[in-house]
């Protein structure tokens, strides 16, 4: 058979990943805080977008209403009723139609690894010929404090706030550097001290060795060791330690409690972690009462002394969905409208600017802004509806958990929710990522409600793995000191309760909950008696 080049025409259907489609997929899997940041960036980038300053209109639905709508629907539930079409205004056709593709199809077909939508370069659109001249830092030289502060507070370009300086937290490095400046006057030793301080992590541990520091700085190893010993005497106690044992030793020395028995205990922290109290008694040569007091002193120390300085602000979890009891005995599911961004498309401004557009470049820019703005508004609305639909189905499936507690958590997977709401599993996976639900029992991530199932030993309904973990924890917490439950005993008790589980599964769940073995628990409880 001869090989020769030839031309062929073929027809095929494919999904084109447009920037707007990528935007819709990205918005679906963002949490509320990330979504607010994204919308703020779009408001700065797109002049046709503006915030909706109207009253909050929370979107809410109950389970019965959603079930009735789903049964009345002729086909699978759809997230979007068609593609986006931007209508031109009377001045001209500057907004071309977007591809006729629904967001449901996009969410189901696109992979989660799709990148962010393409950024358009609008640097040539806004031109400010009268931009102020950059400020020369040398102008501030010689000015008094009052002159600088008065100019900053007079409404100039500088955003000076004295309260931000007063309330600022001092970092661990700054705290150590202040002490170093007072304790060391020799320039060489001060240089070594600054280098060592820069190698201290947030927890207060030195993450380098003195030999490498001496080699890099060209300093004698004895001098580096002496500077390190000086730093280890700074506040807070235990700082600049190279491991946990040294950190505890420094704190005990500061309390004048590092005697030979305590030294033996600190040198054998591995045995303390294993709760091998018999071996610790032999090494420390103390009785049970003294060993218990020494262990209590160890537990009172701070294993991470640097965390008290310049700590990173922990962002609290903001729920995306709020679930509260309804008046009819059911559950009312609504979106958290307080954190949900609301934007509008300024059609009036678009029409006014479009009339004055002269070049093709200006017209193309306006059409892209209008298309992007409309897609963003519709994507936000569709995102809210999709999250509400999935959350409502999760509440319907886990009604027993909300009513009676974790013991009644049902096994659930993505396919069960996807089949119930008429979506693809990938869509449900994106919806439940980085989303949280506030219930009467606390705030839970939506992924929390999806647990594997453990078969029933009596052929009944399967049990959730999370409820089984909770049952194992309760059994261990209730065990007496003279009758510690082994993994085999826990398996036997669970099978008597109708849960078919293997011993290795019990051991895996116990280790995942950081619960020690029965031997270690027996040693610890006997030492506390």
N, C-alpha and C positions, 0 to 999 in steps of 0.2 A: 504494500500500500504506500503510495507516494505521499510525501508530506509537502504541503504548499500553503502559503499564507492566503487568507480569504477574509472577507468582511461579512458579518452577520448582524441582524437586528433582533434583539430580544426584548420582551416586555416582562417586567418584574415589579413587585411592590416591596418597598423598603421604608423604614422609619428614619427620617432625617432629623438628627439631633440639632435643632436650631438653638440659638442662645436663649430664646424665651422658654423652650422646652426644658433646657437645663436649669433655668431659673425655677420653674415650677417644681422640678424634682428636688432641687436643693432646698426650697422653702418647706417642702413636706417633711423633711427629716430634721429641721432645725427646731430647737427648743425656743421658748418664749424670749429668753434673754438674748440668745443669738439672733433671733428674728428681729427684735427691736434694733439691735446694732446694724443689721443688714438694711432694714428699712430707713434708718437714719442716714446711712451712706447713700441710698438711692434718692432720698430727699435732697441731699446736697448736690447729687450728680444730675438729677433731672429737674429742669425748671418748671415742668408741667405738673409735678406732683406737689401736693400740699397736705398738711395734717387735717384730719377731720376733727374739728373742735366741738362737734355736737355731743349730745348726751350719750352715755354708754347705753348700748342696747345689747344686753347679754343674750346669746343664743342658747336656748335650752330646749330639751326634748326629753320625754319620758319613754320608758321601754315599751309601753303599750302602744303609744302613737307610732313609734318606729316600726314595731312589728306589724301593725295594721297597714302602714304604707307599703311595707315590703311585700305583704301578701296580696295587696291590691295591684301591685305593679305587674305589667304583662311579662316582663323579662327581668334579667339580672339588674341589680341596682347599678346606676351609673353615677360617676362622680361629676360629670360635666356634660352639658347638653349641646355639644358641638364645638366647633372651632371659634376662633376670635376673628371678627371682621370689624375693622376700623373704618367708620364712614367718613368721607371727606366733607369738609364744611363748604359753605357757599363760595368761598374765595378760591378754591381749587382742590384738586385731588392730590393732597400731599401725603396721605396715609394709605399705603397699599395694604391689601388684605393679607392677613397672616395665614399660614398653612392651615387648612381645614383638618385639624387633628384634635381629638379630645384629650383632656388631661388624664383620664382613666387609662387610655391606651398608652400614654407616655409613662405613667407610673408603673404599669405592668410590664412594659417591654424594655425599659431602660435598666441598665445595671447600676448597682449602688456606687460603683467606682467612677461614675461620670463626674468630670471636673466642674469647676465653677464656670458660669457662663462667661462668654468673651466680653472683655471690657472694651468699650468704644473710646477712641481718643478724641476728645472734644477740646483739646488744648487750643485749637485755632478759632474757637467760636467766641469765647469771651475775651476781649482785649481791653486792657485798662491802661490807656496811654498816660493817664495821670496818676500812676501808682506812686506811692510815697517812696522817697529815697531810703534805702536801708540805713538803719541806725548804726552809727559808728560807736563801738563799745568804749573807745577812748574818751568820748564826751562825758562819760560818767566819772572819769578820774578827777579828783579834786572836789567833787560835789559833797556837800554835807548830807548826813542822814535825813535831816528834815526836808532838804530840797528834793532828794530822791523820792521820799515817801509822799511828799505833797504833790509832786508831779504825777506819781502813779495813782493817787487817789482823786485826781481832778478830772477823771474821765478820759484819759489819753488811751493810747494803744496798748500800754502795758497793763497786764492783768495781775496786779500786785495784791496780795492778801496776807496780812500779818498773821491772821489766825492759822493759816496753813503752816506757817513756820513754827508757831507755838505748839500746835497740836501734833506735829510730825513726830513719828516714833524714831528713836535712835537705833541704828543697826548694831549688830554685835561687833562688826569690824570697827566702827567709829568708837564704840565704848572701849574696846581694847586699845585703840590708837590713843585715846585720851590718857589712859593709864600709862601707856608706854612713854608718852611725851613727858610725864611727870617723874617716871622712875628711871629713865635712861637719858644720859646726856652725851654719851660717846656716839659720834655719827655712825661708826661702823656697826656697833651693836644695835643702834636704832634702825639701820637699814635691814639688818637681819631680822629684827623684830617685825618690821613692816612686811617683809616677805613671808614670814611664818603666819602672820595674821591674815594675809591674803589667801593662804592655803587652808584656813579654817572654814568648815562648812557651816550651814545654818544651825545644825544641832550642836555645834561647838567642838567638833572633833577635828584634829589635824590630819589632813589627807595627803601627807607627804612624809618622807623620812629625812632625818637630819643629814645623812650622808650625801644625798642628792642635793640638798640645799647648800651644804658646804662646798660641793664640787661646782655648782652653778655660780655661787657668789665668790668663789676663791677665798673662802674664809676657813680658819682652823675648825675642825670638828668639835674641839672642846669649847670654843666660843659659841658655836651654834647650840650645843647642848646646854650651855649656861644660860643663854638667852631664852631657850625653850623652858627651862626650869623657872625662870623669872616670870614668863607669861603664864605658866601653870599656877602661879600664885595670885593671879589677878582675879577680879570679880567677873563673872560668877564662879563659885567653887566648882572645879571639875573641868573647866574650859581648857582647850588645847591638848586634851588627852588623845592618845593614839588608838585606844581601844576602850571597851567598856570597863574592863578590870582597872585600868589606870584611872579612868574617870571616877569610879567609886572610891579608889584609893585616895585620890586627891581630896574628895569631899570628907572622907573619914579622917584624914590627917588634919583638915581644917577644923574638925570637931574634936580633935585629940582623942580619937577612938580607934586608931589603927594599931591595935596590940597584936601579939603573935597569933592569937586565936582568930582574930578578925582577918589577919593576913592569909591564914590557911583557908578561910572561907572564901575570900575574894579570889584566891588563886585556883579555886575549884568551883567556879560558877557553873560548869557543865554538870557537875553532880547536883547542884542546887536546882538547875533546870529540870533534871530528871527526878527530883524529889527523893534522892537517895540519902535520907537522913542518917541511916546507920553508918554509911561510909563517912559522912561529914562529922559525925560524933567522934569517930576514931581519929580523923585527921586534926580536928580542932581540940580534942581532948577535953570536951566540956559535956555536961549532962544535958538532958532534954530541955530543961527550963532555960538554961543559958543559950542553947542553940536556937530556941524559939525567939528569944530576945534579940539575938544577933541577926536572925533573918528578918525580924521586924525592922531593925535599923537599916538593913540593906534595902528593904522595900520603901522606906521613907526617903531615900536619896533620889536625886533627879538624874535619870540616865541620859537626858538630852538638855544640858544646861543652857545651850545657846538659843533654845526656842523661846525664851522669855524676851528676846530683843528683836525688834524689827520683824515681827511675825507677819506672815502674809494674811491679809483679810480673807476669811472664809466666806464665800458667797452662799447665802442660804438658798435652799431649794424653793423655787417658786412654782407652784402647781399650774399645769396647763388646763386641767379639768377639775371641777369641783363637784362632788357627789354628796347630796344631803337627802334626808328622808322627805318623801313627798306627803302631801295631805291625805292621799288615798292608801297609805301604807307601803307604797313602793319607793323607788329611788328616783330623784330628780337629778339629771346630769346636765351640767351647763359648763360652757367655757369660761375661763377666768378672764373676763373682759377688762380687768384693771391693767393687765400686762399685754393685752392684745393690741398691736399697733393698728391704727385706722388711718388710711390715706385716701385722698380723692384726686381725680384728674380735673385740672382747671381748664375747662373747655373755653371759657371766656378769654382767658389769657392766650390760649392757643389760636383762637380765631383772630384776635387783635394782632398778634405777632405774625401770623401766616399772611395777613394782607400786606404786610410790609416786607415780606421775604422777596428778594430779588434774584439771587443766584440759585443755581441748582444745588449747590452745596448747602445753602441755608434751608432749602425745601427738604432735602434729604435728611438733614439733621432734625428738623421739626417732626417729620414723619416717623423717624426712629424713636424720638422721645415720646411721641403719642402712642406708638405701638408698645413700647416698653412700659409706659405708665398703665395702659389698659391691661396688659398682661399681668403686671404686678397686682393691680386691684383685684382682678378676677382670680389670680393664683392665691392671694390671701383669703378671699372668700371661699374658694374651693378647699383650701387647706383646712379652714375652720370646720367646714361641713364634714370633711373626711375624718378628721380627728374626733368630732362629736359622734359620728356614726360608729366608728370602731370602739370608742370608749363606752358608748351605750350598750353595745353588744357584750363587751367584757363585763360590765356591771350586771347584765342579765344572766351571764353564765356563772358569775361568782356571787350571786345573791346570798347564798348560804354563808360565805365568808364574811360579807359585810354585816350579816345579821348575828351570827353565832361565833365567829372568830376563826383563827387560823386552822383549827382542827377540821373545819369543814371546807377548806380550800380544795377545789376540784382540779383534776388534771386538765390542762388546756394547751393547745398548740396553735400555731399560726393558721394552719389549714382549716381548723374548726371555725375560727373567726372569719377567715376569708370566704368560706362557703356560706356563712350565715349572712354576710353583708354584700355578697356578690362582687368581691374584689379579688385581685391576685395576691398571693402570699407576699410577694416583694413589696406591694403597696402597704400591707398591714405591717410588715417589718419596718418600713420607713416611718410609718405613723407612730409606732410604739418606741422608736429610738429617741432617747433624750427627752421623753415626755413623762410628766408626773401627774398623779391623781391624788387629790385631797379627799379623804373619806373620814367617816366618824371614827375610824380606827387608826388614823394617821395618814401620812403622805407616803405613797408607794410609787415606784417607777412602774410604768405600764408593763415592762418586761417581767416584773415580779409575778404577775398573775399567770404567766406561761410556765408551767412546771411539767416535768415528766410524770408518768403514771407508774404505779406499783400495783401489780395484780393482787386481787383478793384471794386469800386461801380457801374461801368458801364459795368461790364462783360468783360473788356479788360485784358491786360497783368498785372500780379501781380507786386507789388512794393517791393523793398528790404527794410527790416526794418532799415538798416543803412541809406539809402537815406531818409527815413521818419524821422529819428532822426535829420538828417541834416536840413530837411525842417522845423521841429519844432523849432530848434535853430535859424534859420534865421528869422522866424516869430516873435519870442520873442525878438530878437535883434533889429528888426525894429519897435517894438511897441512904440507908443508915451507915454509920462509920464501921460497924462490925459485920456488915453484909453488903459489900460493894458488888455491883452488878458487872459481870463479865459480858463480853460481846455475845457469847453463846446464850447466856441467860436472857439478854435483851431480845435476841432472835426468837427464843422460845415464847417470851411474853408477847411479842408482836404477832406471832403466828396464832397464839391463843385469842388475840384481839381481831383476827381476820385479815392480817397483813402478811402476804407471802414475800419474804425478804431473805436474802442470803447474808451470811456472816460478814463476808468481805464488803457488802454494801453498808452494813451497820458501821464497820470500821472506817469506811470512807467518809460517811456522813459525820461520824464522831471527830475525825481528824479535821474535816472542813470547818467544824465549829470550834476548833482549838480546845477540845476536851481531851485530857490525857487518858492513858490506858487505865484499866482497872488496878494494875499493880501500883502505878504512880498515884492514883487517887487514894488507894488504901494507905500508902505511906503518908500522904499529906494529912488525911483525916485522923490517923492514929497519932500524928505529931501534935495536932491541935487539941486532942482530947486531954 
